[in-house]
């Protein structure tokens, strides 16, 4: 699982940094990447840690993993619905 997590994290970071670079004006490309990493990921991690801590307090250690898995599956389903790949032929959406 750690191998998959590492590959997924690396792919996400590469895509996020490239998106920040594409969307930002050329003069502030590095600043946009720094802002994305420093504020976006840090705030997301902080909120996620607080939510996970609260969930742990409410449901306990063993049940927390079931709730986290359910949330993960829900996020994947919503993402697939939003990009139109859920129910499509094949697993990877076509470029274009």
Jmol script that loads the backbone (N, CA, C; Angstrom):
load data "model"
ATOM      1  N   UNK A   1       0.816  -1.192   0.000  1.00  0.00           N
ATOM      2  CA  UNK A   1       0.000   0.000   0.000  1.00  0.00           C
ATOM      3  C   UNK A   1       0.857   1.252   0.000  1.00  0.00           C
ATOM      4  N   UNK A   2       1.982   1.211   0.716  1.00  0.00           N
ATOM      5  CA  UNK A   2       2.839   2.393   0.763  1.00  0.00           C
ATOM      6  C   UNK A   2       3.413   2.715  -0.614  1.00  0.00           C
ATOM      7  N   UNK A   3       3.698   1.685  -1.399  1.00  0.00           N
ATOM      8  CA  UNK A   3       4.193   1.908  -2.752  1.00  0.00           C
ATOM      9  C   UNK A   3       3.141   2.635  -3.579  1.00  0.00           C
ATOM     10  N   UNK A   4       1.900   2.190  -3.506  1.00  0.00           N
ATOM     11  CA  UNK A   4       0.823   2.846  -4.239  1.00  0.00           C
ATOM     12  C   UNK A   4       0.588   4.256  -3.730  1.00  0.00           C
ATOM     13  N   UNK A   5       0.664   4.444  -2.424  1.00  0.00           N
ATOM     14  CA  UNK A   5       0.496   5.774  -1.851  1.00  0.00           C
ATOM     15  C   UNK A   5       1.586   6.710  -2.361  1.00  0.00           C
ATOM     16  N   UNK A   6       2.803   6.234  -2.393  1.00  0.00           N
ATOM     17  CA  UNK A   6       3.914   7.056  -2.873  1.00  0.00           C
ATOM     18  C   UNK A   6       3.758   7.446  -4.332  1.00  0.00           C
ATOM     19  N   UNK A   7       3.367   6.502  -5.166  1.00  0.00           N
ATOM     20  CA  UNK A   7       3.168   6.786  -6.590  1.00  0.00           C
ATOM     21  C   UNK A   7       2.003   7.762  -6.770  1.00  0.00           C
ATOM     22  N   UNK A   8       0.921   7.533  -6.041  1.00  0.00           N
ATOM     23  CA  UNK A   8      -0.226   8.431  -6.135  1.00  0.00           C
ATOM     24  C   UNK A   8       0.101   9.833  -5.667  1.00  0.00           C
ATOM     25  N   UNK A   9       0.834   9.945  -4.572  1.00  0.00           N
ATOM     26  CA  UNK A   9       1.222  11.253  -4.052  1.00  0.00           C
ATOM     27  C   UNK A   9       2.138  11.971  -5.033  1.00  0.00           C
ATOM     28  N   UNK A  10       3.094  11.267  -5.599  1.00  0.00           N
ATOM     29  CA  UNK A  10       4.009  11.878  -6.568  1.00  0.00           C
ATOM     30  C   UNK A  10       3.259  12.355  -7.801  1.00  0.00           C
ATOM     31  N   UNK A  11       2.332  11.554  -8.302  1.00  0.00           N
ATOM     32  CA  UNK A  11       1.547  11.958  -9.471  1.00  0.00           C
ATOM     33  C   UNK A  11       0.679  13.165  -9.155  1.00  0.00           C
ATOM     34  N   UNK A  12       0.067  13.187  -7.974  1.00  0.00           N
ATOM     35  CA  UNK A  12      -0.756  14.324  -7.581  1.00  0.00           C
ATOM     36  C   UNK A  12       0.074  15.590  -7.464  1.00  0.00           C
ATOM     37  N   UNK A  13       1.222  15.515  -6.797  1.00  0.00           N
ATOM     38  CA  UNK A  13       2.079  16.697  -6.639  1.00  0.00           C
ATOM     39  C   UNK A  13       2.547  17.217  -7.993  1.00  0.00           C
ATOM     40  N   UNK A  14       2.925  16.333  -8.887  1.00  0.00           N
ATOM     41  CA  UNK A  14       3.361  16.743 -10.223  1.00  0.00           C
ATOM     42  C   UNK A  14       2.225  17.453 -10.953  1.00  0.00           C
ATOM     43  N   UNK A  15       1.033  16.886 -10.902  1.00  0.00           N
ATOM     44  CA  UNK A  15      -0.114  17.492 -11.582  1.00  0.00           C
ATOM     45  C   UNK A  15      -0.485  18.829 -10.957  1.00  0.00           C
ATOM     46  N   UNK A  16      -0.460  18.918  -9.638  1.00  0.00           N
ATOM     47  CA  UNK A  16      -0.835  20.164  -8.964  1.00  0.00           C
ATOM     48  C   UNK A  16       0.152  21.281  -9.263  1.00  0.00           C
ATOM     49  N   UNK A  17       1.434  20.981  -9.220  1.00  0.00           N
ATOM     50  CA  UNK A  17       2.449  21.992  -9.513  1.00  0.00           C
ATOM     51  C   UNK A  17       2.361  22.425 -10.975  1.00  0.00           C
ATOM     52  N   UNK A  18       2.151  21.474 -11.889  1.00  0.00           N
ATOM     53  CA  UNK A  18       2.012  21.836 -13.302  1.00  0.00           C
ATOM     54  C   UNK A  18       0.779  22.696 -13.541  1.00  0.00           C
ATOM     55  N   UNK A  19      -0.327  22.396 -12.858  1.00  0.00           N
ATOM     56  CA  UNK A  19      -1.540  23.198 -12.996  1.00  0.00           C
ATOM     57  C   UNK A  19      -1.307  24.617 -12.478  1.00  0.00           C
ATOM     58  N   UNK A  20      -0.659  24.753 -11.336  1.00  0.00           N
ATOM     59  CA  UNK A  20      -0.352  26.082 -10.805  1.00  0.00           C
ATOM     60  C   UNK A  20       0.530  26.848 -11.776  1.00  0.00           C
ATOM     61  N   UNK A  21       1.490  26.171 -12.372  1.00  0.00           N
ATOM     62  CA  UNK A  21       2.385  26.815 -13.338  1.00  0.00           C
ATOM     63  C   UNK A  21       1.620  27.270 -14.585  1.00  0.00           C
ATOM     64  N   UNK A  22       0.694  26.440 -15.070  1.00  0.00           N
ATOM     65  CA  UNK A  22      -0.087  26.788 -16.263  1.00  0.00           C
ATOM     66  C   UNK A  22      -1.047  27.941 -16.015  1.00  0.00           C
ATOM     67  N   UNK A  23      -1.676  27.972 -14.856  1.00  0.00           N
ATOM     68  CA  UNK A  23      -2.708  28.967 -14.579  1.00  0.00           C
ATOM     69  C   UNK A  23      -2.150  30.315 -14.148  1.00  0.00           C
ATOM     70  N   UNK A  24      -0.962  30.332 -13.590  1.00  0.00           N
ATOM     71  CA  UNK A  24      -0.386  31.579 -13.091  1.00  0.00           C
ATOM     72  C   UNK A  24       0.297  32.347 -14.223  1.00  0.00           C
ATOM     73  N   UNK A  25       0.269  33.676 -14.148  1.00  0.00           N
ATOM     74  CA  UNK A  25       1.053  34.463 -15.111  1.00  0.00           C
ATOM     75  C   UNK A  25       2.539  34.113 -14.990  1.00  0.00           C
ATOM     76  N   UNK A  26       3.273  34.281 -16.068  1.00  0.00           N
ATOM     77  CA  UNK A  26       4.687  33.870 -16.098  1.00  0.00           C
ATOM     78  C   UNK A  26       5.511  34.542 -15.010  1.00  0.00           C
ATOM     79  N   UNK A  27       5.187  35.785 -14.685  1.00  0.00           N
ATOM     80  CA  UNK A  27       5.980  36.527 -13.708  1.00  0.00           C
ATOM     81  C   UNK A  27       5.855  35.972 -12.295  1.00  0.00           C
ATOM     82  N   UNK A  28       4.772  35.275 -12.004  1.00  0.00           N
ATOM     83  CA  UNK A  28       4.590  34.770 -10.639  1.00  0.00           C
ATOM     84  C   UNK A  28       4.413  33.251 -10.597  1.00  0.00           C
ATOM     85  N   UNK A  29       4.932  32.543 -11.580  1.00  0.00           N
ATOM     86  CA  UNK A  29       4.788  31.084 -11.632  1.00  0.00           C
ATOM     87  C   UNK A  29       5.331  30.384 -10.408  1.00  0.00           C
ATOM     88  N   UNK A  30       6.539  30.750  -9.974  1.00  0.00           N
ATOM     89  CA  UNK A  30       7.130  30.124  -8.789  1.00  0.00           C
ATOM     90  C   UNK A  30       6.362  30.492  -7.532  1.00  0.00           C
ATOM     91  N   UNK A  31       5.895  31.735  -7.462  1.00  0.00           N
ATOM     92  CA  UNK A  31       5.121  32.170  -6.305  1.00  0.00           C
ATOM     93  C   UNK A  31       3.813  31.390  -6.211  1.00  0.00           C
ATOM     94  N   UNK A  32       3.172  31.143  -7.342  1.00  0.00           N
ATOM     95  CA  UNK A  32       1.918  30.383  -7.347  1.00  0.00           C
ATOM     96  C   UNK A  32       2.147  28.955  -6.874  1.00  0.00           C
ATOM     97  N   UNK A  33       3.257  28.358  -7.303  1.00  0.00           N
ATOM     98  CA  UNK A  33       3.570  27.002  -6.874  1.00  0.00           C
ATOM     99  C   UNK A  33       3.853  26.967  -5.372  1.00  0.00           C
ATOM    100  N   UNK A  34       4.562  27.956  -4.871  1.00  0.00           N
ATOM    101  CA  UNK A  34       4.860  28.029  -3.444  1.00  0.00           C
ATOM    102  C   UNK A  34       3.592  28.254  -2.639  1.00  0.00           C
ATOM    103  N   UNK A  35       2.735  29.147  -3.123  1.00  0.00           N
ATOM    104  CA  UNK A  35       1.472  29.421  -2.436  1.00  0.00           C
ATOM    105  C   UNK A  35       0.615  28.161  -2.384  1.00  0.00           C
ATOM    106  N   UNK A  36       0.525  27.449  -3.507  1.00  0.00           N
ATOM    107  CA  UNK A  36      -0.249  26.210  -3.554  1.00  0.00           C
ATOM    108  C   UNK A  36       0.267  25.207  -2.533  1.00  0.00           C
ATOM    109  N   UNK A  37       1.558  25.018  -2.496  1.00  0.00           N
ATOM    110  CA  UNK A  37       2.142  24.047  -1.578  1.00  0.00           C
ATOM    111  C   UNK A  37       2.041  24.517  -0.131  1.00  0.00           C
ATOM    112  N   UNK A  38       2.445  25.741   0.107  1.00  0.00           N
ATOM    113  CA  UNK A  38       2.503  26.243   1.480  1.00  0.00           C
ATOM    114  C   UNK A  38       1.149  26.426   2.134  1.00  0.00           C
ATOM    115  N   UNK A  39       0.233  27.016   1.408  1.00  0.00           N
ATOM    116  CA  UNK A  39      -1.061  27.313   2.010  1.00  0.00           C
ATOM    117  C   UNK A  39      -2.110  26.253   1.683  1.00  0.00           C
ATOM    118  N   UNK A  40      -2.204  25.870   0.444  1.00  0.00           N
ATOM    119  CA  UNK A  40      -3.231  24.912   0.043  1.00  0.00           C
ATOM    120  C   UNK A  40      -3.067  23.554   0.675  1.00  0.00           C
ATOM    121  N   UNK A  41      -1.899  22.972   0.548  1.00  0.00           N
ATOM    122  CA  UNK A  41      -1.679  21.638   1.094  1.00  0.00           C
ATOM    123  C   UNK A  41      -1.593  21.675   2.617  1.00  0.00           C
ATOM    124  N   UNK A  42      -0.976  22.712   3.163  1.00  0.00           N
ATOM    125  CA  UNK A  42      -0.857  22.807   4.622  1.00  0.00           C
ATOM    126  C   UNK A  42      -2.232  22.971   5.265  1.00  0.00           C
ATOM    127  N   UNK A  43      -3.056  23.834   4.696  1.00  0.00           N
ATOM    128  CA  UNK A  43      -4.403  24.028   5.250  1.00  0.00           C
ATOM    129  C   UNK A  43      -5.227  22.749   5.093  1.00  0.00           C
ATOM    130  N   UNK A  44      -5.127  22.107   3.942  1.00  0.00           N
ATOM    131  CA  UNK A  44      -5.855  20.858   3.722  1.00  0.00           C
ATOM    132  C   UNK A  44      -5.416  19.769   4.686  1.00  0.00           C
ATOM    133  N   UNK A  45      -4.133  19.672   4.923  1.00  0.00           N
ATOM    134  CA  UNK A  45      -3.618  18.679   5.855  1.00  0.00           C
ATOM    135  C   UNK A  45      -4.074  18.989   7.277  1.00  0.00           C
ATOM    136  N   UNK A  46      -4.024  20.256   7.648  1.00  0.00           N
ATOM    137  CA  UNK A  46      -4.455  20.648   8.990  1.00  0.00           C
ATOM    138  C   UNK A  46      -5.921  20.336   9.234  1.00  0.00           C
ATOM    139  N   UNK A  47      -6.765  20.691   8.277  1.00  0.00           N
ATOM    140  CA  UNK A  47      -8.198  20.411   8.413  1.00  0.00           C
ATOM    141  C   UNK A  47      -8.446  18.904   8.426  1.00  0.00           C
ATOM    142  N   UNK A  48      -7.747  18.177   7.567  1.00  0.00           N
ATOM    143  CA  UNK A  48      -7.888  16.721   7.536  1.00  0.00           C
ATOM    144  C   UNK A  48      -7.464  16.070   8.846  1.00  0.00           C
ATOM    145  N   UNK A  49      -6.381  16.541   9.428  1.00  0.00           N
ATOM    146  CA  UNK A  49      -5.922  15.990  10.707  1.00  0.00           C
ATOM    147  C   UNK A  49      -6.918  16.292  11.824  1.00  0.00           C
ATOM    148  N   UNK A  50      -7.469  17.500  11.832  1.00  0.00           N
ATOM    149  CA  UNK A  50      -8.475  17.837  12.841  1.00  0.00           C
ATOM    150  C   UNK A  50      -9.725  16.979  12.684  1.00  0.00           C
ATOM    151  N   UNK A  51     -10.164  16.792  11.440  1.00  0.00           N
ATOM    152  CA  UNK A  51     -11.347  15.963  11.198  1.00  0.00           C
ATOM    153  C   UNK A  51     -11.083  14.504  11.588  1.00  0.00           C
ATOM    154  N   UNK A  52      -9.900  13.999  11.269  1.00  0.00           N
ATOM    155  CA  UNK A  52      -9.565  12.620  11.624  1.00  0.00           C
ATOM    156  C   UNK A  52      -9.481  12.455  13.140  1.00  0.00           C
ATOM    157  N   UNK A  53      -8.944  13.434  13.823  1.00  0.00           N
ATOM    158  CA  UNK A  53      -8.882  13.375  15.275  1.00  0.00           C
ATOM    159  C   UNK A  53     -10.265  13.381  15.906  1.00  0.00           C
ATOM    160  N   UNK A  54     -11.143  14.212  15.370  1.00  0.00           N
ATOM    161  CA  UNK A  54     -12.519  14.254  15.880  1.00  0.00           C
ATOM    162  C   UNK A  54     -13.236  12.927  15.601  1.00  0.00           C
ATOM    163  N   UNK A  55     -13.039  12.396  14.401  1.00  0.00           N
ATOM    164  CA  UNK A  55     -13.647  11.107  14.055  1.00  0.00           C
ATOM    165  C   UNK A  55     -13.137  10.006  14.988  1.00  0.00           C
ATOM    166  N   UNK A  56     -11.853  10.028  15.268  1.00  0.00           N
ATOM    167  CA  UNK A  56     -11.273   9.041  16.182  1.00  0.00           C
ATOM    168  C   UNK A  56     -11.918   9.141  17.561  1.00  0.00           C
ATOM    169  N   UNK A  57     -12.116  10.363  18.041  1.00  0.00           N
ATOM    170  CA  UNK A  57     -12.747  10.551  19.350  1.00  0.00           C
ATOM    171  C   UNK A  57     -14.191  10.059  19.358  1.00  0.00           C
ATOM    172  N   UNK A  58     -14.906  10.246  18.256  1.00  0.00           N
ATOM    173  CA  UNK A  58     -16.322   9.912  18.206  1.00  0.00           C
ATOM    174  C   UNK A  58     -16.552   8.411  18.033  1.00  0.00           C
ATOM    175  N   UNK A  59     -15.831   7.770  17.117  1.00  0.00           N
ATOM    176  CA  UNK A  59     -16.141   6.373  16.772  1.00  0.00           C
ATOM    177  C   UNK A  59     -15.120   5.357  17.267  1.00  0.00           C
ATOM    178  N   UNK A  60     -13.941   5.789  17.671  1.00  0.00           N
ATOM    179  CA  UNK A  60     -12.923   4.850  18.134  1.00  0.00           C
ATOM    180  C   UNK A  60     -11.965   4.462  17.015  1.00  0.00           C
ATOM    181  N   UNK A  61     -10.886   3.806  17.414  1.00  0.00           N
ATOM    182  CA  UNK A  61      -9.806   3.485  16.484  1.00  0.00           C
ATOM    183  C   UNK A  61     -10.249   2.511  15.399  1.00  0.00           C
ATOM    184  N   UNK A  62     -10.870   1.392  15.776  1.00  0.00           N
ATOM    185  CA  UNK A  62     -11.229   0.371  14.798  1.00  0.00           C
ATOM    186  C   UNK A  62     -12.260   0.877  13.792  1.00  0.00           C
ATOM    187  N   UNK A  63     -13.279   1.553  14.257  1.00  0.00           N
ATOM    188  CA  UNK A  63     -14.333   2.037  13.372  1.00  0.00           C
ATOM    189  C   UNK A  63     -13.864   3.184  12.484  1.00  0.00           C
ATOM    190  N   UNK A  64     -12.843   3.917  12.939  1.00  0.00           N
ATOM    191  CA  UNK A  64     -12.357   5.051  12.156  1.00  0.00           C
ATOM    192  C   UNK A  64     -11.937   4.620  10.750  1.00  0.00           C
ATOM    193  N   UNK A  65     -11.303   3.461  10.643  1.00  0.00           N
ATOM    194  CA  UNK A  65     -10.830   3.001   9.347  1.00  0.00           C
ATOM    195  C   UNK A  65     -11.996   2.688   8.404  1.00  0.00           C
ATOM    196  N   UNK A  66     -13.068   2.164   8.927  1.00  0.00           N
ATOM    197  CA  UNK A  66     -14.247   1.905   8.104  1.00  0.00           C
ATOM    198  C   UNK A  66     -14.859   3.216   7.615  1.00  0.00           C
ATOM    199  N   UNK A  67     -14.951   4.207   8.492  1.00  0.00           N
ATOM    200  CA  UNK A  67     -15.480   5.512   8.086  1.00  0.00           C
ATOM    201  C   UNK A  67     -14.552   6.176   7.065  1.00  0.00           C
ATOM    202  N   UNK A  68     -13.241   6.100   7.292  1.00  0.00           N
ATOM    203  CA  UNK A  68     -12.293   6.694   6.348  1.00  0.00           C
ATOM    204  C   UNK A  68     -12.383   6.013   4.981  1.00  0.00           C
ATOM    205  N   UNK A  69     -12.542   4.698   4.961  1.00  0.00           N
ATOM    206  CA  UNK A  69     -12.696   3.978   3.692  1.00  0.00           C
ATOM    207  C   UNK A  69     -13.992   4.378   2.996  1.00  0.00           C
ATOM    208  N   UNK A  70     -15.067   4.530   3.747  1.00  0.00           N
ATOM    209  CA  UNK A  70     -16.348   4.937   3.160  1.00  0.00           C
ATOM    210  C   UNK A  70     -16.243   6.327   2.548  1.00  0.00           C
ATOM    211  N   UNK A  71     -15.584   7.235   3.243  1.00  0.00           N
ATOM    212  CA  UNK A  71     -15.386   8.580   2.697  1.00  0.00           C
ATOM    213  C   UNK A  71     -14.528   8.516   1.444  1.00  0.00           C
ATOM    214  N   UNK A  72     -13.498   7.690   1.454  1.00  0.00           N
ATOM    215  CA  UNK A  72     -12.644   7.544   0.273  1.00  0.00           C
ATOM    216  C   UNK A  72     -13.410   7.023  -0.928  1.00  0.00           C
ATOM    217  N   UNK A  73     -14.229   6.012  -0.712  1.00  0.00           N
ATOM    218  CA  UNK A  73     -15.041   5.484  -1.813  1.00  0.00           C
ATOM    219  C   UNK A  73     -16.032   6.529  -2.309  1.00  0.00           C
ATOM    220  N   UNK A  74     -16.608   7.298  -1.406  1.00  0.00           N
ATOM    221  CA  UNK A  74     -17.548   8.355  -1.807  1.00  0.00           C
ATOM    222  C   UNK A  74     -16.843   9.413  -2.645  1.00  0.00           C
ATOM    223  N   UNK A  75     -15.634   9.787  -2.265  1.00  0.00           N
ATOM    224  CA  UNK A  75     -14.867  10.780  -3.027  1.00  0.00           C
ATOM    225  C   UNK A  75     -14.548  10.254  -4.423  1.00  0.00           C
ATOM    226  N   UNK A  76     -14.153   8.997  -4.518  1.00  0.00           N
ATOM    227  CA  UNK A  76     -13.860   8.399  -5.829  1.00  0.00           C
ATOM    228  C   UNK A  76     -15.121   8.376  -6.689  1.00  0.00           C
ATOM    229  N   UNK A  77     -16.251   8.002  -6.112  1.00  0.00           N
ATOM    230  CA  UNK A  77     -17.504   7.945  -6.881  1.00  0.00           C
ATOM    231  C   UNK A  77     -17.924   9.326  -7.361  1.00  0.00           C
ATOM    232  N   UNK A  78     -17.846  10.331  -6.492  1.00  0.00           N
ATOM    233  CA  UNK A  78     -18.215  11.692  -6.893  1.00  0.00           C
ATOM    234  C   UNK A  78     -17.258  12.205  -7.963  1.00  0.00           C
ATOM    235  N   UNK A  79     -15.969  11.942  -7.794  1.00  0.00           N
ATOM    236  CA  UNK A  79     -14.988  12.371  -8.803  1.00  0.00           C
ATOM    237  C   UNK A  79     -15.248  11.708 -10.146  1.00  0.00           C
ATOM    238  N   UNK A  80     -15.568  10.419 -10.115  1.00  0.00           N
ATOM    239  CA  UNK A  80     -15.853   9.705 -11.365  1.00  0.00           C
ATOM    240  C   UNK A  80     -17.126  10.237 -12.015  1.00  0.00           C
ATOM    241  N   UNK A  81     -18.113  10.575 -11.211  1.00  0.00           N
ATOM    242  CA  UNK A  81     -19.337  11.154 -11.774  1.00  0.00           C
ATOM    243  C   UNK A  81     -19.072  12.523 -12.390  1.00  0.00           C
ATOM    244  N   UNK A  82     -18.260  13.327 -11.719  1.00  0.00           N
ATOM    245  CA  UNK A  82     -17.988  14.674 -12.208  1.00  0.00           C
ATOM    246  C   UNK A  82     -17.191  14.689 -13.507  1.00  0.00           C
ATOM    247  N   UNK A  83     -16.256  13.751 -13.648  1.00  0.00           N
ATOM    248  CA  UNK A  83     -15.471  13.759 -14.882  1.00  0.00           C
ATOM    249  C   UNK A  83     -16.053  12.844 -15.955  1.00  0.00           C
ATOM    250  N   UNK A  84     -17.147  12.169 -15.657  1.00  0.00           N
ATOM    251  CA  UNK A  84     -17.843  11.365 -16.654  1.00  0.00           C
ATOM    252  C   UNK A  84     -17.266   9.992 -16.891  1.00  0.00           C
ATOM    253  N   UNK A  85     -16.314   9.548 -16.066  1.00  0.00           N
ATOM    254  CA  UNK A  85     -15.697   8.245 -16.313  1.00  0.00           C
ATOM    255  C   UNK A  85     -16.462   7.101 -15.663  1.00  0.00           C
ATOM    256  N   UNK A  86     -17.364   7.388 -14.740  1.00  0.00           N
ATOM    257  CA  UNK A  86     -18.140   6.326 -14.112  1.00  0.00           C
ATOM    258  C   UNK A  86     -19.147   5.783 -15.109  1.00  0.00           C
ATOM    259  N   UNK A  87     -19.072   4.510 -15.383  1.00  0.00           N
ATOM    260  CA  UNK A  87     -19.965   3.889 -16.344  1.00  0.00           C
ATOM    261  C   UNK A  87     -19.487   3.996 -17.780  1.00  0.00           C
ATOM    262  N   UNK A  88     -18.331   4.621 -17.988  1.00  0.00           N
ATOM    263  CA  UNK A  88     -17.797   4.751 -19.346  1.00  0.00           C
ATOM    264  C   UNK A  88     -17.091   3.456 -19.751  1.00  0.00           C
ATOM    265  N   UNK A  89     -16.915   3.266 -21.038  1.00  0.00           N
ATOM    266  CA  UNK A  89     -16.169   2.106 -21.515  1.00  0.00           C
ATOM    267  C   UNK A  89     -14.693   2.320 -21.208  1.00  0.00           C
ATOM    268  N   UNK A  90     -14.101   1.423 -20.520  1.00  0.00           N
ATOM    269  CA  UNK A  90     -12.689   1.528 -20.167  1.00  0.00           C
ATOM    270  C   UNK A  90     -12.518   2.271 -18.856  1.00  0.00           C
ATOM    271  N   UNK A  91     -11.310   2.178 -18.327  1.00  0.00           N
ATOM    272  CA  UNK A  91     -11.041   2.765 -17.007  1.00  0.00           C
ATOM    273  C   UNK A  91     -10.468   4.170 -17.092  1.00  0.00           C
ATOM    274  N   UNK A  92      -9.814   4.500 -18.172  1.00  0.00           N
ATOM    275  CA  UNK A  92      -9.136   5.790 -18.286  1.00  0.00           C
ATOM    276  C   UNK A  92      -9.874   6.636 -19.309  1.00  0.00           C
ATOM    277  N   UNK A  93     -10.277   7.872 -18.949  1.00  0.00           N
ATOM    278  CA  UNK A  93     -10.945   8.736 -19.923  1.00  0.00           C
ATOM    279  C   UNK A  93     -10.024   9.048 -21.103  1.00  0.00           C
ATOM    280  N   UNK A  94     -10.583   9.150 -22.280  1.00  0.00           N
ATOM    281  CA  UNK A  94      -9.794   9.447 -23.474  1.00  0.00           C
ATOM    282  C   UNK A  94      -9.340  10.899 -23.467  1.00  0.00           C
ATOM    283  N   UNK A  95      -8.145  11.163 -23.972  1.00  0.00           N
ATOM    284  CA  UNK A  95      -7.666  12.529 -24.105  1.00  0.00           C
ATOM    285  C   UNK A  95      -8.427  13.228 -25.208  1.00  0.00           C
ATOM    286  N   UNK A  96      -8.581  14.512 -25.043  1.00  0.00           N
ATOM    287  CA  UNK A  96      -9.199  15.236 -26.151  1.00  0.00           C
ATOM    288  C   UNK A  96     -10.253  16.061 -25.701  1.00  0.00           C
TER     289      UNK A  96
END
end "model"
wireframe off; spacefill off
backbone 0.3
color backbone group
